Amino acid sequence: MTGTQQILFIQGGGAGAHDEWDDKMVDSLSRELGDEYEVRYPRMPDEGDPSDARWSRAIRREMADLEDGAVVVGHSVGGTTLVHALAEQPPERRLAAIVLIAAPFVGQGGWPGDEFELPLDLGARLPHGARVHVFHGLEDGTAPPSHADLYARVIPQAQVHRLPGRDHQLNNDLSEVADAISPDSR
């Protein structure tokens, strides 16, 4: 697949998230990036009842099909699970970037962890060489915007993007995310 960069977008959780919510975000990202990018958008198992174990397995399977230089994007609980899976078991392929969108922080200062807690040295455990971007809308009523600051503490190499007037879905406008992914922003 020469000339086309792969993007793996991991949906958020909740009944209908794949087909009624996050699909609009994926459409925006695909439109903003253009034909030089292939945005993959797999359905996560039991989206209405996300489980770290089930979702991590599914994410690892999806990442196994990626080529070197792919970008992984996770929204909401999909971002939390994605970054946890990457820290626990880095992919075999080199990632160009890791992008978290409105990802709740599980651990000290954030949400309590039923299945896991993000490690304080999270940044050191992520795949080396991958750029890390954390996007959070300042009007997010689901995952508090302060969670972006918690990610910044445990992933010191992350570039944090606080977006005024944006909600948990970033108002279905991923233009800033596309700018961070595209080669022009590097």
Order of alpha helices (4+ residues) and beta strands (2+ residues): beta-alpha-beta-alpha-beta-alpha-beta-alpha-beta-alpha-beta-alpha
